[in-house]
């Protein structure tokens, strides 16, 4: 059946309406979870929450940017902290400054949902008639565990992911219809993307990766069309605006303190005591069974596994900053991490499909997204190798890949769930079970509540140095 449309418009298929209503239902659940978590999660248990709140309190008393070694978090790029302090001052006008620790998680939640909206918009532009795929992309980001628990924390990761996603969307939007052409006002587009990327740099240094990915894809497209001068001009404008908006913070560090980015400050010395204390090549190869059976990062079998540890923080709370370090949470993690193998495999398969398309049509959207995946994973490897502590294995560092993840994973899951009946039944069964497990586990209160201390007791584990 089709619903009649006014004005001679094409009627909407019944199946598409059902997918749309399912998407709205999933949004209602996701919003409810995040509001509940913002109100009930003990915010100070989050990653560096006490230190981040201290930075915000400094800005509530003075707008002056503090020196990097003033406190633990004052070495971080300042945008998130200024936004949070601005919210605090606005709340204070009505006598509600005490509500700030509820307001920040709610703002993070809105940013996470906005990121999911961007992913859905891109999927609908590429596959306008595939409501199934759009709904899958929607659900993948709304119910990604790392995005849920990071939304409840006083942390810059969600804002950084949103700004990165905005740059990705702006860069690939005009490439999604063949023949791919540059935007009508390419320099204006480049300037806008550069400004947003600059805000990303003021939130987290890793935003430079999206600048490099977009610039590289533009150069590839320019060389292919024989328009390398125009491509170079666009790249220059992109990088110049990113540097103008976000580079001043790093230049200030260099001129005043002698370094571009504060690294290994004395007040961070406690990090050097964390296990394992060193990394080797095998740490990037081994993925032990403990990834699914004992998903907490201090387990001896998991401690040295970079990708095993990262997987447990993407799809579960391997650090136990959101969930209690309990047997019940452990059992929930085992279920989720096994079920999550399906979307993880779908993402890998989707990257392969995107790579084949990129070889055939380098001007399409795949080039930018694949380069972002490549540069982000390479940066993550280098970062974890240079900072060989269990605390640096965080799935939240990969949230900048939200759009590529939703784009490629939804493509594959949509094809798998629309094929043979047996395969479709298995796929939908696993996804439904995963959704239910995530909702039950990551909704603070009804089943799980974090009452113990923040994180894992790492002091009991001696560094392997």
KAWO-V39806 format. One record per run of one state. SS is the DSSP state (hx for helix, st for strand, lp for the rest). FROM is the first residue (numbers start at 1). TO is the last residue. If there is no record, write none. Layout:
# KAWO-V39806
ss->SS from->FROM to->TO
ss->SS from->FROM to->TO
This chain:
# KAWO-V39806
ss->lp from->1 to->1
ss->st from->2 to->3
ss->lp from->4 to->5
ss->hx from->6 to->8
ss->lp from->9 to->11
ss->st from->12 to->13
ss->hx from->14 to->40
ss->lp from->41 to->42
ss->hx from->43 to->45
ss->lp from->46 to->48
ss->hx from->49 to->61
ss->lp from->62 to->78
ss->hx from->79 to->93
ss->lp from->94 to->96
ss->hx from->97 to->126
ss->lp from->127 to->130
ss->hx from->131 to->142
ss->lp from->143 to->144
ss->hx from->145 to->151
ss->lp from->152 to->156
ss->hx from->157 to->175
ss->lp from->176 to->185
ss->hx from->186 to->201
ss->lp from->202 to->204
ss->hx from->205 to->225
ss->lp from->226 to->227
ss->hx from->228 to->246
ss->lp from->247 to->247
ss->hx from->248 to->257
ss->lp from->258 to->265
ss->hx from->266 to->273
ss->lp from->274 to->275
ss->st from->276 to->276
ss->lp from->277 to->280
ss->hx from->281 to->284
ss->lp from->285 to->289
ss->hx from->290 to->293
ss->lp from->294 to->305
ss->hx from->306 to->314
ss->lp from->315 to->326
ss->hx from->327 to->339
ss->lp from->340 to->340
ss->hx from->341 to->360
ss->lp from->361 to->364
ss->hx from->365 to->386
ss->lp from->387 to->388
ss->st from->389 to->389
ss->hx from->390 to->392
ss->lp from->393 to->394
ss->hx from->395 to->416
ss->lp from->417 to->420
ss->hx from->421 to->441
ss->lp from->442 to->443
ss->st from->444 to->444
ss->lp from->445 to->447
ss->st from->448 to->448
ss->lp from->449 to->457
ss->hx from->458 to->460
ss->lp from->461 to->465
